[in-house]
Amino acid sequence: MQESSGSMTPDQTRVSILSLEREPERPIPTVDLGAVHEAQARLRPYVRRTPILQAWLPATPRAEVVPLRLKLENLQVAGGAAVRGVLNFVLSLPPEQLARGLVAASWSNVGSEVAYVGHLLGIRTTVYVVRPLATRESVAAIERWGAEVVVQGTTWDATERLASERAADCGSAYIHPFADPAVIAGNATVALDIIESIPDLATLVVPASGGGGLISGVALAAKETNPAIRVIGVEVDRVALFYHSLRAGRPTDVPRTARRLGPRRPEPINFDLVRRYVDDIVLVSDQEIIETLQVLWQELEVSASLYGVTPVAAVLKHRVSLPASGGLCAMVGASGQEGLF
């Protein structure tokens, strides 16, 4: 490793995207359903068809049991759904470019997922990690796959800039973890899996934290396949990029105190896709996430990351209304043990 110097109510945490005053829609030629189907075929030898679990879980504060299906992407190779986007990006590149290596920036699980793909495909890989988030465990998760770790930059923006400059200097491929069309198309393939497994799917609840690379693709694939599917994104209330940006009608900075945890604002491609295809963004608190992690473990022995479990938290905390008919599916986006031990 290298190194250089209280729960909110549904009314408070819900914004209906349909009620926002939208700017005129612009075409998004870089990502379409055809690209998602191509990605699905490309990824088939490399990713798992993760299970969908029918569950009945206790909801609070009202004492009731909520029926839902869980898409367990925490059981995906490398521990999360984002590996789909990383793989699709890398497999789309010419061999001569990959021979010069792969560089990425990370503030979340994506660092280990990039390292896994580099190991799997035999590519020299370097991952830049935001200094305040470079815990011993997060660095070890990257290094165990043989990647070089560079801890540099105190914010996502600084770390991302340094990583992209390193890639340019070395002629390496630089993978943007959420704003690249190939990454978005790869992430979207999980929506095709869900729709194929749940023909009567009515509501799909997806993590929207970070830069939105997952929800951008999932919402696109779901709505273009079946416009009747309701797509709900879930963010943590203290780092709600899309919640605030959609209310403002444009990509907007999150409060300064939250910037170190990830991007300051959505990238245009992600913002446009979310505004076009997502029905609602709802928020959950840190305490609600911890409670949900404990419920999943106690009831199902399912472990997940803090951000990966946000869709389940939103359902159990009544931020998402149950469909009158058809199925409800909440994604468990990534593995983790936070809040359990």
C-alpha positions as CSV (number, residue, x, y, z in Angstrom):
1,M,0.0,0.0,0.0
2,Q,1.2,3.5,-0.8
3,E,0.3,6.5,1.3
4,S,0.8,10.2,1.0
5,S,0.7,13.1,3.3
6,G,-33.3,10.1,14.9
7,S,-35.6,8.5,12.3
8,M,-37.4,10.7,9.8
9,T,-41.1,10.4,9.0
10,P,-42.2,9.3,5.5
11,D,-43.4,12.8,4.7
12,Q,-40.1,14.3,5.6
13,T,-38.1,11.7,3.6
14,R,-40.1,11.3,0.4
15,V,-39.9,13.3,-2.8
16,S,-42.1,12.4,-5.7
17,I,-40.1,12.8,-8.8
18,L,-43.2,13.0,-10.9
19,S,-44.2,16.2,-9.1
20,L,-41.0,18.0,-9.9
21,E,-40.8,20.6,-12.6
22,R,-38.7,18.9,-15.2
23,E,-36.4,20.5,-17.7
24,P,-37.0,19.4,-21.3
25,E,-35.7,15.9,-21.7
26,R,-32.5,15.4,-23.6
27,P,-31.6,12.3,-25.5
28,I,-29.2,9.9,-23.8
29,P,-27.6,8.1,-26.8
30,T,-24.8,6.5,-24.7
31,V,-26.9,3.9,-22.8
32,D,-29.9,1.9,-24.1
33,L,-31.6,-1.4,-23.6
34,G,-29.7,-3.0,-26.4
35,A,-26.4,-2.2,-24.7
36,V,-27.8,-3.8,-21.5
37,H,-28.7,-7.1,-23.4
38,E,-25.2,-7.1,-24.9
39,A,-23.8,-6.7,-21.5
40,Q,-25.9,-9.6,-20.1
41,A,-24.5,-11.9,-22.8
42,R,-21.0,-10.7,-22.2
43,L,-21.2,-11.2,-18.4
44,R,-22.9,-14.6,-18.4
45,P,-19.7,-16.6,-18.0
46,Y,-18.4,-14.4,-15.2
47,V,-21.3,-13.5,-12.8
48,R,-23.7,-15.5,-10.7
49,R,-27.4,-15.6,-11.2
50,T,-28.0,-14.7,-7.5
51,P,-31.0,-16.0,-5.7
52,I,-34.3,-14.2,-5.1
53,L,-35.5,-15.0,-1.6
54,Q,-39.2,-14.8,-0.6
55,A,-39.3,-13.3,2.9
56,W,-41.7,-12.1,5.5
57,L,-40.0,-9.5,7.8
58,P,-41.2,-7.5,10.8
59,A,-41.8,-3.8,10.0
60,T,-41.6,-0.9,12.5
61,P,-43.0,1.3,14.0
62,R,-46.3,-0.5,13.2
63,A,-46.3,-4.1,14.3
64,E,-46.9,-6.0,11.1
65,V,-45.2,-8.5,8.8
66,V,-44.2,-7.3,5.3
67,P,-44.0,-9.8,2.4
68,L,-41.2,-9.0,-0.1
69,R,-38.7,-10.7,-2.3
70,L,-34.9,-10.0,-1.8
71,K,-32.5,-10.0,-4.7
72,L,-29.4,-11.2,-2.9
73,E,-26.6,-9.5,-4.8
74,N,-24.6,-9.7,-1.6
75,L,-23.9,-13.2,-2.8
76,Q,-22.5,-11.9,-6.1
77,V,-18.8,-12.6,-7.0
78,A,-16.6,-10.0,-5.3
79,G,-19.5,-9.3,-2.9
80,G,-21.7,-6.9,-4.8
81,A,-23.8,-5.9,-7.8
82,A,-21.2,-3.2,-8.9
83,V,-18.9,-6.0,-10.1
84,R,-21.3,-6.3,-13.1
85,G,-20.5,-2.8,-14.3
86,V,-16.7,-3.2,-13.7
87,L,-16.7,-6.5,-15.7
88,N,-18.7,-5.0,-18.6
89,F,-16.3,-2.0,-18.8
90,V,-13.2,-4.1,-18.8
91,L,-14.5,-6.8,-21.2
92,S,-15.5,-4.0,-23.6
93,L,-11.9,-2.7,-23.9
94,P,-9.3,-3.8,-26.5
95,P,-6.6,-6.1,-25.2
96,E,-3.8,-3.7,-26.1
97,Q,-5.3,-1.1,-23.8
98,L,-5.7,-3.5,-20.9
99,A,-2.1,-4.6,-21.3
100,R,-1.2,-1.1,-20.0
101,G,-3.1,-1.7,-16.8
102,L,-6.3,-0.6,-15.1
103,V,-6.7,2.3,-12.6
104,A,-9.7,3.1,-10.5
105,A,-10.7,5.4,-7.6
106,S,-12.8,4.1,-4.7
107,W,-14.7,5.2,-1.6
108,S,-16.8,2.0,-1.2
109,N,-16.9,-1.7,-2.1
110,V,-16.1,-0.9,-5.7
111,G,-12.3,-0.9,-5.0
112,S,-12.3,-4.6,-4.1
113,E,-14.6,-5.4,-7.1
114,V,-12.2,-3.7,-9.5
115,A,-9.3,-5.6,-7.8
116,Y,-11.2,-8.8,-8.2
117,V,-11.8,-8.2,-11.9
118,G,-8.1,-7.3,-12.4
119,H,-7.1,-10.6,-10.8
120,L,-9.7,-12.6,-12.7
121,L,-8.6,-11.3,-16.1
122,G,-4.9,-11.0,-15.3
123,I,-4.7,-7.2,-15.5
124,R,-2.3,-5.0,-13.5
125,T,-4.6,-2.9,-11.3
126,T,-4.2,0.2,-9.2
127,V,-6.9,1.4,-6.9
128,Y,-6.8,4.9,-5.3
129,V,-8.7,5.1,-2.0
130,V,-10.0,8.2,-0.3
131,R,-7.8,8.7,2.8
132,P,-10.5,9.0,5.5
133,L,-12.1,5.8,4.3
134,A,-8.9,3.8,4.0
135,T,-9.5,1.4,6.9
136,R,-7.3,-1.6,7.4
137,E,-10.2,-3.9,6.3
138,S,-11.0,-1.9,3.1
139,V,-7.4,-1.8,2.1
140,A,-6.9,-5.5,2.8
141,A,-10.0,-6.4,0.7
142,I,-8.3,-4.7,-2.3
143,E,-4.8,-6.0,-1.7
144,R,-5.9,-9.6,-1.3
145,W,-6.7,-9.6,-5.1
146,G,-3.2,-8.4,-5.9
147,A,-4.0,-4.8,-6.7
148,E,-1.8,-1.9,-5.8
149,V,-3.5,0.5,-3.3
150,V,-2.7,4.2,-3.2
151,V,-4.2,6.1,-0.3
152,Q,-4.3,9.7,-1.5
153,G,-6.8,12.6,-1.4
154,T,-9.1,13.6,1.4
155,T,-12.3,13.8,-0.7
156,W,-13.7,11.7,-3.6
157,D,-13.1,14.5,-6.0
158,A,-9.4,14.8,-5.2
159,T,-8.9,11.0,-5.2
160,E,-10.8,10.6,-8.5
161,R,-8.7,13.4,-10.1
162,L,-5.4,11.8,-9.0
163,A,-6.5,8.4,-10.2
164,S,-7.5,9.6,-13.7
165,E,-4.2,11.6,-14.0
166,R,-2.3,8.4,-13.1
167,A,-4.1,6.5,-15.8
168,A,-3.5,9.2,-18.4
169,D,0.3,9.4,-17.5
170,C,0.7,5.6,-17.7
171,G,-1.6,5.0,-20.7
172,S,-3.8,2.7,-18.5
173,A,-7.5,2.3,-18.8
174,Y,-9.4,4.4,-16.2
175,I,-12.7,3.1,-15.0
176,H,-15.1,5.6,-13.6
177,P,-17.1,3.7,-11.0
178,F,-20.6,5.1,-11.8
179,A,-20.6,7.5,-14.8
180,D,-19.3,5.4,-17.6
181,P,-21.9,4.0,-20.1
182,A,-20.4,0.5,-20.0
183,V,-20.5,0.5,-16.2
184,I,-24.1,1.6,-16.2
185,A,-25.1,-1.0,-18.8
186,G,-23.3,-3.8,-16.9
187,N,-25.0,-2.8,-13.6
188,A,-28.4,-2.8,-15.4
189,T,-28.2,-6.5,-16.1
190,V,-29.4,-7.3,-12.6
191,A,-32.7,-5.7,-13.5
192,L,-33.1,-8.2,-16.4
193,D,-32.4,-11.1,-14.0
194,I,-35.1,-9.8,-11.6
195,I,-37.7,-9.3,-14.3
196,E,-37.1,-12.7,-15.8
197,S,-37.5,-14.3,-12.3
198,I,-40.5,-12.3,-11.2
199,P,-42.9,-11.9,-14.2
200,D,-45.5,-10.0,-12.1
201,L,-42.9,-7.5,-10.7
202,A,-44.7,-4.3,-9.8
203,T,-42.2,-2.4,-7.6
204,L,-38.4,-2.6,-7.6
205,V,-36.5,-0.9,-4.8
206,V,-32.8,-0.1,-5.5
207,P,-29.8,1.5,-3.7
208,A,-29.2,5.0,-5.0
209,S,-26.3,5.9,-2.8
210,G,-23.0,7.2,-4.0
211,G,-22.9,8.2,-7.6
212,G,-25.9,6.3,-8.8
213,G,-24.2,3.9,-11.2
214,L,-26.5,1.1,-10.0
215,I,-29.8,2.8,-10.0
216,S,-29.1,4.5,-13.3
217,G,-28.8,1.2,-15.1
218,V,-31.4,-0.7,-13.2
219,A,-34.1,1.9,-13.7
220,L,-33.3,2.2,-17.4
221,A,-33.5,-1.6,-17.9
222,A,-36.6,-2.0,-15.8
223,K,-38.6,0.8,-17.4
224,E,-37.5,0.1,-21.0
225,T,-38.5,-3.5,-20.5
226,N,-41.8,-2.8,-18.7
227,P,-42.8,0.8,-18.2
228,A,-45.4,-0.2,-15.6
229,I,-42.7,-1.3,-13.1
230,R,-42.4,1.3,-10.3
231,V,-38.7,2.0,-9.6
232,I,-37.8,3.5,-6.1
233,G,-34.3,4.6,-5.2
234,V,-33.1,4.8,-1.7
235,E,-30.4,7.1,-0.2
236,V,-29.0,7.7,3.2
237,D,-30.5,11.0,4.5
238,R,-27.1,12.6,5.3
239,V,-25.6,11.9,1.8
240,A,-28.7,12.3,-0.4
241,L,-27.3,13.4,-3.8
242,F,-30.3,12.6,-6.0
243,Y,-32.9,13.6,-3.4
244,H,-31.6,17.1,-3.3
245,S,-30.6,17.4,-6.9
246,L,-34.0,16.3,-8.2
247,R,-35.7,18.8,-6.0
248,A,-33.4,21.5,-7.4
249,G,-33.9,20.4,-10.9
250,R,-30.2,20.0,-11.6
251,P,-27.1,18.3,-10.2
252,T,-26.5,20.0,-6.8
253,D,-23.7,19.7,-4.2
254,V,-24.5,17.8,-1.0
255,P,-23.7,19.6,2.3
256,R,-20.0,20.0,2.9
257,T,-19.9,17.7,5.9
258,A,-21.0,14.8,3.8
259,R,-18.7,15.3,0.8
260,R,-15.9,13.1,2.1
261,L,-18.1,10.0,1.9
262,G,-18.4,10.2,-1.9
263,P,-19.1,12.4,-4.8
264,R,-20.3,16.0,-4.2
265,R,-23.0,15.8,-6.8
266,P,-24.5,13.4,-9.4
267,E,-22.7,13.3,-12.8
268,P,-25.0,14.4,-15.7
269,I,-25.4,11.0,-17.2
270,N,-26.6,9.5,-13.9
271,F,-28.8,12.5,-13.1
272,D,-30.5,12.3,-16.5
273,L,-31.2,8.6,-16.2
274,V,-32.5,8.8,-12.7
275,R,-34.7,11.8,-13.6
276,R,-36.0,10.0,-16.6
277,Y,-36.7,6.5,-15.2
278,V,-36.9,6.6,-11.4
279,D,-40.4,7.2,-9.9
280,D,-39.4,8.2,-6.4
281,I,-36.3,8.8,-4.2
282,V,-36.8,8.1,-0.5
283,L,-34.4,8.4,2.4
284,V,-33.5,6.3,5.4
285,S,-31.4,7.1,8.5
286,D,-28.2,5.5,9.8
287,Q,-30.2,4.1,12.7
288,E,-32.8,2.6,10.5
289,I,-30.1,0.9,8.4
290,I,-28.5,-0.6,11.5
291,E,-31.9,-1.9,12.7
292,T,-32.5,-3.5,9.3
293,L,-29.1,-5.1,9.1
294,Q,-29.9,-6.7,12.5
295,V,-33.4,-7.9,11.3
296,L,-31.9,-9.5,8.2
297,W,-29.3,-11.3,10.2
298,Q,-31.6,-12.4,13.0
299,E,-34.5,-13.6,10.7
300,L,-32.6,-14.8,7.6
301,E,-28.9,-14.9,8.5
302,V,-28.3,-12.5,5.6
303,S,-25.4,-10.0,6.0
304,A,-25.2,-6.9,3.9
305,S,-23.3,-3.5,3.6
306,L,-24.7,-0.3,5.1
307,Y,-25.6,1.1,1.7
308,G,-26.5,-2.2,0.2
309,V,-29.4,-2.8,2.7
310,T,-31.0,0.6,2.2
311,P,-33.8,-0.8,-0.1
312,V,-34.9,-3.2,2.6
313,A,-34.8,-0.5,5.3
314,A,-37.0,1.7,3.1
315,V,-39.7,-1.1,2.8
316,L,-39.6,-2.0,6.5
317,K,-39.8,1.6,7.6
318,H,-42.8,2.3,5.4
319,R,-41.1,4.7,3.0
320,V,-42.3,2.5,0.1
321,S,-46.0,1.7,-0.3
322,L,-46.8,-2.0,-1.0
323,P,-48.2,-2.6,-4.5
324,A,-51.9,-3.4,-4.7
325,S,-51.1,-6.3,-7.0
326,G,-47.9,-7.9,-8.3
327,G,-44.6,-8.5,-6.6
328,L,-42.3,-6.2,-4.7
329,C,-38.5,-6.8,-4.9
330,A,-35.8,-5.1,-2.8
331,M,-32.2,-5.4,-3.8
332,V,-29.5,-6.3,-1.2
333,G,-26.8,-4.6,-3.1
334,A,-23.5,-5.7,-1.4
335,S,-22.2,-7.8,1.4
336,G,-20.8,-6.6,4.7
337,Q,-20.8,-7.0,8.4
338,E,-21.2,-3.5,9.6
339,G,-23.6,-3.1,12.5
340,L,-23.7,-6.8,13.3
341,F,-20.5,-7.5,15.4
